[in-house]
Amino acid sequence: MIGLLLIALAAGAASAVMFASTASGAMISLVLALLAPVPLMVASIAWGRICAAIGGLAATACVLAIFGFERGLVFATSVTLPAWWLGHLVLLGRPTTAPSGPDGVEWYPAGNILLWIAVIAAVIVAFSFGTDMSATNQGMRRLLTRVLANTVTAPDVVDIPRLVEMLVFMAPPIAAMIMTTILTLNLLTAAKITAISGRLMRPWPRLRDTKLPLMTIPALFAIIGFCFPDGLIGMLARIAAATLLTAYALTGLAVLHTLTLPMRTRPLWLGLAYALLLTFIWPVPMLAMIALGLADAAFDLRRRFGPRQPPPLPVP
């Protein structure tokens, strides 16, 4: 019990220090803050949700005491709770005799975890933008106007006010897409660290088989219907739609990994896809991955065009 407590406190201290590093103002501190959930996720996956809960509560208390209520609330909602819950979902399973559970356990599907990541990312981004739309938009307009005035070399050619309004409109969904991607990478990093250490208590899933639940498509189209009005409802709908579309883009990458399995040029295609996603033209491959993920959800491309599986061996 003492060892578990020390591990929990160490994980919480690491997360708190990484989150608080932004006070230094260094660029590297932003990367550390984005990776702050990883230590608590490792604690949750390797030693259980109680360990992560103890570490998260201790870290939240420290952030509250040092930086005040507002920063403590941000840490609790964006680091502690997501790390605890996602780590819990990774280890969630039930006994089964079905073929999907060769080790006697049916583990929580990776696609369902991805859907939870999208929901959590939407809540975090919505919480960060707040409910006072006018104050939030005015603050973003002042910031963007000041930044663009100092960076745009030809102000007569670029319509800065229109560009500012476009960026203000796009900021919440872009932040939601980034948050969904970061949470996914954080969970994968924590799970891989746990697997390398030998403490992962479930088999590593085949990520290329990841599928979102079927109800996600009608939910996505229903949410898109609320994206067009201005105001709080429209902003929340755009945030939710952006997280779900990002989740479908990630499943699109899984589809690409599956469909290219028989190809000799598979490393080339995968490398090109990931390289384009890291360039300034990332919206184009992102839209392609979203379309691929939605097409697979509608037409099951992986089963139709993926590599054929050998028939199962007869049960003696």
C-alpha positions in Angstrom: 0.0 0.0 0.0 2.9 2.4 0.8 4.4 1.6 -2.6 1.1 2.3 -4.4 0.8 5.6 -2.5 4.3 6.7 -3.5 3.7 5.8 -7.1 0.5 7.8 -7.1 2.1 10.8 -5.5 5.1 10.6 -8.0 2.7 10.5 -11.0 0.6 13.4 -9.6 3.7 15.5 -9.0 5.0 14.8 -12.5 1.7 15.9 -14.0 1.4 19.0 -11.8 5.0 20.1 -12.6 4.4 19.6 -16.4 1.2 21.5 -16.2 2.7 24.3 -14.1 5.7 24.7 -16.4 3.8 27.1 -18.6 4.5 29.7 -15.9 8.1 29.9 -17.1 7.0 31.2 -20.5 9.3 28.9 -22.4 8.1 27.3 -25.7 9.0 23.8 -24.5 6.6 24.3 -21.5 3.6 24.2 -23.9 4.6 20.7 -25.0 5.1 19.6 -21.4 1.7 21.0 -20.5 0.0 19.1 -23.3 1.7 15.9 -22.1 0.7 16.5 -18.5 -2.0 13.7 -18.5 0.5 11.0 -19.5 2.0 10.2 -16.0 -1.5 9.9 -14.5 -2.6 7.8 -17.4 0.4 5.5 -16.9 -0.5 5.2 -13.2 -4.1 4.4 -14.1 -3.3 1.8 -16.7 -0.4 0.1 -14.8 -1.6 0.3 -11.2 -5.3 0.9 -11.4 -7.8 3.8 -11.2 -7.4 4.1 -7.4 -3.7 4.9 -7.9 -4.5 7.5 -10.5 -7.3 9.0 -8.3 -4.9 9.5 -5.4 -2.2 11.0 -7.6 -4.8 13.2 -9.4 -6.3 14.5 -6.2 -2.9 15.3 -4.7 -1.8 17.1 -7.8 -5.0 19.1 -8.1 -4.7 20.1 -4.5 -1.1 21.4 -5.1 -2.1 23.3 -8.2 -5.1 24.8 -6.3 -2.8 25.9 -3.4 -0.1 27.4 -5.6 -2.0 28.9 -8.6 -5.5 29.4 -7.3 -8.9 28.1 -8.0 -9.1 28.9 -11.7 -5.9 27.1 -12.7 -6.8 24.2 -10.3 -10.1 23.8 -12.0 -8.5 23.7 -15.4 -6.0 21.1 -14.2 -8.8 19.0 -12.8 -11.0 19.1 -15.9 -8.3 18.8 -18.5 -5.7 16.6 -16.9 -6.9 14.7 -13.8 -10.4 13.5 -14.8 -9.5 12.6 -18.4 -6.4 10.7 -17.4 -8.3 8.8 -14.6 -11.4 7.9 -16.8 -9.5 6.9 -20.0 -7.1 4.8 -18.0 -10.1 3.1 -16.4 -11.6 2.4 -19.8 -8.4 0.8 -21.1 -8.6 -1.8 -18.3 -12.4 -2.2 -18.6 -13.4 -5.8 -19.5 -15.8 -8.6 -18.8 -15.4 -12.4 -18.9 -16.5 -14.0 -22.1 -16.2 -17.3 -24.1 -16.7 -15.5 -27.4 -13.9 -15.6 -30.1 -13.4 -11.9 -29.5 -11.9 -12.7 -26.1 -9.1 -15.3 -26.6 -7.8 -14.6 -23.1 -11.2 -15.1 -21.6 -11.9 -11.3 -21.3 -13.8 -9.1 -23.7 -12.0 -5.8 -23.4 -13.6 -2.4 -23.9 -13.3 -1.7 -27.7 -10.7 0.8 -28.9 -13.4 2.5 -31.0 -15.5 3.2 -27.9 -12.5 4.7 -26.2 -11.9 6.9 -29.2 -15.5 8.1 -29.0 -14.9 8.9 -25.3 -11.8 10.8 -26.2 -13.8 12.9 -28.7 -16.5 13.6 -26.0 -13.9 14.6 -23.4 -12.0 16.8 -25.9 -15.3 18.6 -26.7 -16.1 19.2 -23.0 -12.5 20.5 -22.4 -12.6 22.9 -25.3 -16.1 24.1 -24.6 -15.1 24.7 -21.0 -12.0 26.7 -22.0 -14.0 29.0 -24.3 -16.7 29.6 -21.7 -20.3 30.7 -22.1 -19.8 34.4 -22.5 -19.5 34.4 -26.3 -19.2 38.2 -26.7 -16.3 38.5 -24.2 -14.5 35.5 -25.6 -14.8 36.7 -29.2 -13.7 40.2 -28.4 -10.7 38.9 -26.6 -9.7 36.7 -29.6 -10.3 39.6 -32.0 -8.0 41.9 -30.0 -5.3 39.2 -29.8 -5.5 38.2 -33.5 -5.6 41.8 -34.7 -2.5 42.6 -32.8 -0.7 39.4 -34.0 -1.7 39.9 -37.6 -0.8 43.6 -37.6 2.8 42.6 -36.6 3.1 39.7 -39.0 1.3 40.6 -42.2 3.8 42.3 -44.5 1.2 43.5 -47.0 -1.8 44.9 -45.1 -3.2 46.5 -48.2 -3.5 43.1 -49.9 -4.8 41.1 -46.9 -8.2 42.1 -45.5 -7.2 41.8 -41.8 -10.7 42.4 -40.3 -12.2 39.6 -42.5 -9.3 37.3 -41.7 -9.7 38.0 -38.0 -13.5 37.1 -38.2 -12.7 33.9 -40.1 -10.1 32.9 -37.5 -12.5 33.7 -34.6 -15.1 31.5 -36.2 -12.7 28.7 -36.8 -10.8 28.8 -33.5 -13.1 26.6 -31.4 -13.4 23.7 -34.0 -9.6 23.8 -34.7 -8.9 23.7 -30.9 -11.3 20.8 -30.7 -9.5 18.9 -33.4 -6.1 19.5 -31.8 -7.4 18.5 -28.4 -8.8 15.2 -29.7 -5.5 14.4 -31.4 -3.5 15.3 -28.4 -5.6 13.2 -26.0 -5.4 10.2 -28.4 -1.6 10.5 -28.6 -1.3 10.9 -24.8 -3.3 7.7 -24.2 -1.3 5.8 -26.8 1.9 7.0 -25.3 0.9 6.0 -21.8 -0.3 2.6 -23.0 2.9 2.0 -24.9 5.0 3.0 -21.9 3.0 0.6 -19.7 3.3 -2.2 -22.3 7.1 -1.7 -22.5 7.4 -1.9 -18.7 5.5 -5.2 -18.8 2.6 -3.9 -16.6 -0.1 -3.7 -19.3 -2.8 -6.1 -18.1 -4.6 -6.5 -21.4 -3.4 -7.6 -24.8 -2.4 -4.7 -27.1 -5.4 -4.1 -29.5 -5.1 -4.1 -33.3 -5.5 -0.4 -33.8 -6.1 -0.8 -37.5 -9.4 -2.5 -36.6 -10.6 0.5 -34.6 -14.2 1.4 -35.4 -16.5 4.0 -33.9 -19.9 2.8 -32.6 -22.6 2.8 -35.3 -24.7 5.5 -33.5 -21.9 8.0 -34.1 -22.9 8.7 -37.7 -26.5 9.8 -37.0 -25.2 11.7 -33.9 -22.7 13.5 -36.1 -25.2 14.5 -38.7 -27.7 15.7 -36.0 -24.9 17.8 -34.5 -23.9 19.3 -37.8 -27.5 20.6 -38.2 -26.9 22.9 -35.2 -23.5 24.2 -36.4 -24.7 27.1 -38.6 -26.4 29.5 -36.2 -24.3 32.0 -34.3 -24.1 32.1 -30.6 -23.4 29.5 -27.9 -25.4 26.7 -29.4 -23.6 27.0 -32.8 -20.2 27.1 -31.1 -20.8 24.0 -29.0 -22.2 22.2 -32.0 -19.1 23.1 -34.1 -16.8 21.9 -31.3 -18.6 18.6 -31.0 -18.7 18.1 -34.8 -15.0 18.8 -35.0 -14.1 16.2 -32.4 -16.2 13.5 -34.0 -14.8 14.3 -37.5 -11.3 14.1 -36.0 -12.2 10.7 -34.6 -13.4 9.6 -38.1 -10.1 10.9 -39.5 -8.2 8.7 -37.1 -10.3 5.7 -38.1 -9.6 6.7 -41.7 -5.9 6.2 -40.9 -6.8 2.8 -39.5 -8.6 2.0 -42.8 -5.5 3.1 -44.7 -3.3 0.9 -42.6 -5.6 -2.1 -43.3 -6.1 -1.5 -47.1 -2.4 -1.1 -47.7 -1.4 -4.3 -46.0 -1.0 -6.4 -49.2 0.9 -3.6 -51.0 4.7 -3.6 -51.3 4.6 0.2 -51.4 2.7 0.3 -48.1 5.5 2.3 -46.2 5.5 4.9 -49.0 1.7 5.4 -48.9 1.6 5.6 -45.1 4.7 7.8 -44.9 3.2 10.2 -47.5 -0.1 10.3 -45.6 1.5 11.2 -42.3 3.9 13.6 -43.9 1.1 15.5 -45.6 -0.8 15.7 -42.3 2.2 17.5 -40.7 2.5 20.1 -43.5 0.7 23.4 -44.0 -1.8 21.7 -46.4 -3.0 19.4 -43.6 -6.7 20.2 -44.2 -6.6 18.3 -47.6 -5.3 14.9 -46.2 -7.4 15.5 -43.1 -10.6 15.7 -45.3 -9.4 12.6 -47.2 -9.0 10.7 -44.0 -12.4 11.8 -42.7 -14.0 10.7 -46.0 -12.3 7.4 -45.8 -13.4 6.9 -42.2 -17.0 7.8 -43.0 -17.0 5.6 -46.1 -15.7 2.6 -44.0 -18.4 3.2 -41.4 -21.1 3.2 -44.1 -19.8 0.5 -46.4 -17.3 -1.5 -44.3 -14.4 -1.0 -46.7 -12.0 -3.0 -44.5 -14.1 -6.1 -44.8 -14.8 -5.7 -48.5 -11.4 -4.7 -49.8 -9.0 -5.6 -46.9 -6.8 -8.7 -46.8 -8.7 -11.9 -46.6 -8.5 -13.7 -43.3 -8.0 -17.5 -43.2 -11.0 -19.5 -42.1 -11.0 -20.3 -38.4 -9.7 -23.7 -37.2 -12.4 -26.2 -36.3 -13.0 -26.4 -32.6 -12.2 -30.0 -31.3 
